[in-house]
Amino acid sequence: MDAQALVAAIVEQQLPPLAPRTPLNAIQGWDSLATVLLVGRLEEILGRELDETELERLVTLEDIENLLQVR
């Protein structure tokens, strides 16, 4: 699953193609609950807890994609 598909699933809507550097808070429907859901889903996909530094770096779609590439 790529970052855009993951975000679309979290906000439960189809999204237009977004640039990799699109900030998460600029996505329609993104709120604090979406952030919590994102962290939970990423931890599930990666099979581990995210550390504080990783959490602070989750600002754009590109950040999510980079984290998914590491697994």
C-alpha positions as CSV (number, residue, x, y, z in Angstrom):
1,M,0.0,0.0,0.0
2,D,1.3,3.4,-0.9
3,A,1.1,6.6,1.2
4,Q,-1.8,8.1,-0.8
5,A,-3.9,4.9,-0.6
6,L,-3.2,4.6,3.1
7,V,-4.3,8.2,3.7
8,A,-7.4,7.8,1.5
9,A,-8.4,4.8,3.5
10,I,-8.0,6.7,6.8
11,V,-10.1,9.7,5.7
12,E,-12.5,7.3,4.0
13,Q,-12.7,9.1,0.7
14,Q,-11.1,9.1,-2.7
15,L,-8.4,11.7,-3.0
16,P,-7.3,13.4,-6.2
17,P,-3.6,12.7,-7.1
18,L,-1.5,14.6,-4.5
19,A,2.1,15.7,-4.7
20,P,4.5,13.8,-2.4
21,R,5.2,17.0,-0.4
22,T,1.5,17.6,0.3
23,P,1.2,18.3,4.1
24,L,-1.1,15.9,5.8
25,N,-3.0,18.8,7.5
26,A,-3.8,20.1,4.0
27,I,-5.8,17.0,3.1
28,Q,-9.5,17.4,3.3
29,G,-10.8,15.4,6.3
30,W,-7.5,15.2,8.1
31,D,-7.7,15.8,11.8
32,S,-6.3,14.5,15.1
33,L,-8.2,11.3,14.9
34,A,-6.8,10.6,11.4
35,T,-3.3,11.1,12.8
36,V,-3.9,8.5,15.5
37,L,-5.3,6.1,13.0
38,L,-2.3,6.7,10.7
39,V,0.1,5.9,13.5
40,G,-1.8,2.8,14.4
41,R,-1.9,1.5,10.9
42,L,1.8,2.3,10.2
43,E,2.7,0.4,13.4
44,E,0.6,-2.5,12.2
45,I,2.2,-2.5,8.8
46,L,5.7,-2.2,10.1
47,G,5.2,-4.6,12.9
48,R,6.7,-2.3,15.5
49,E,6.1,0.9,17.4
50,L,7.2,4.2,15.9
51,D,9.6,6.1,18.0
52,E,9.2,9.8,18.8
53,T,11.6,11.0,16.1
54,E,9.6,9.0,13.4
55,L,6.3,10.4,14.7
56,E,7.7,14.0,14.5
57,R,8.7,13.4,10.9
58,L,5.2,12.4,9.7
59,V,4.3,15.7,8.1
60,T,3.8,14.9,4.3
61,L,2.8,12.0,2.1
62,E,6.5,11.7,1.2
63,D,7.3,11.1,4.9
64,I,4.8,8.3,5.0
65,E,6.1,6.8,1.8
66,N,9.7,6.9,3.1
67,L,8.7,5.1,6.3
68,L,6.9,2.5,4.3
69,Q,10.0,2.0,2.1
70,V,12.1,1.1,5.1
71,R,10.1,-1.9,6.1
